[in-house]
Amino acid sequence: MDQAGVRDWLCRRLVAESRVMASGESRYAADLLAVPGLRQDGVRISLEFTITLIKDDRGEVLGAAAIIRDVSARWQRDQELKKRLAALAGPA
């Protein structure tokens, strides 16, 4: 994904997050999400994150908390393993 693609994705995410904050509901609340990322120096990375809504006693959304992890090294190992397994399997 190029920089324009990352920018478009981020804009769509911000719109979606605005809807979540307004409604208090998210279809991703319990999921581990994986997305590509782009560091400031232009290096592409793989990210995983979870999002949790923070609510008050009445159930009103106060905000959101996210935990984001750079899983690039694990993703690269997984890709290398898939290539090795495909090579061992031979032509399909």
N, C-alpha and C positions, 0 to 999 in steps of 0.2 A: 504494500500500500504506500503510495507516495504521500507527500506532505498535504496535498489537496484532499486526498482520501481520508487522511487522519483528521484533518480539519472538519470535513463533512461529518465523519463519524462522531467527533466530539460535539458538534452542533446538535446532531440528533440525540445524543446522550443527554445534553443539557435540557432539551425540550422534554424528553422522557422523565428526567429527574424532577422537572417542574410539575409534571402531572402527578408523579408519586407523592411529592410533598403536599400538593393540594388535596389529593384523595386519601392519602394514608395507606394506600395499597400498592403492592409491588408483586409482579409475577415472578421476580427473581429473588425474593427475600431469603429463601433458604438455599439458593444455589451457589456453587462456586463457579464464577464466570472466568473465561479465558479470552484475552484480547491481545492483539499485537500492540506494541508501543514504540515510540520513537523518542530517543533521548535527545537532549539539546545539541549534542555533538553529531546527530544524524544517524547514530547506530540504532538499528532495529532490535527490539527486545520482546520477549514474551512475558505477559503479565497474567496473574490470576488475582481475582479479588472477590470479596464478599461485601454486601451492603446490609446494614441493619438500620431500621427506622427507630428513632428515639421518640417515645411518646410520654405524655404526662399521665396523671391518674385518670383523666377523663377520656384518654385515647387520642387526644389531639397530637398531631405530629409536631415535635419541637425541632427536629433536625434529623440528620443521618450520620452514621459512622461507617467508614469503610476501612478494610484491611487490604492492602495491596502488596503483592509479593512479585519480585522479579524471578521468574522460573526459567530463564533463558538456558542455563546450563543443563537443567533436567530435560527441557524440550529438545535441545541439541542431542543429548544422549539417546533419547527416545527415537529421534529421526535416524541416527546412525544405526541403532539396533534394528529398526524396521528395514533399512537397506541391507544389512547383513542377513537378516532372515529371508528377504526376498531373493538374495543371491544364492543362499543355500537351497531354497525351494526350486530354483531353476526356472526355465521358461514356462509360462502358463499355457 
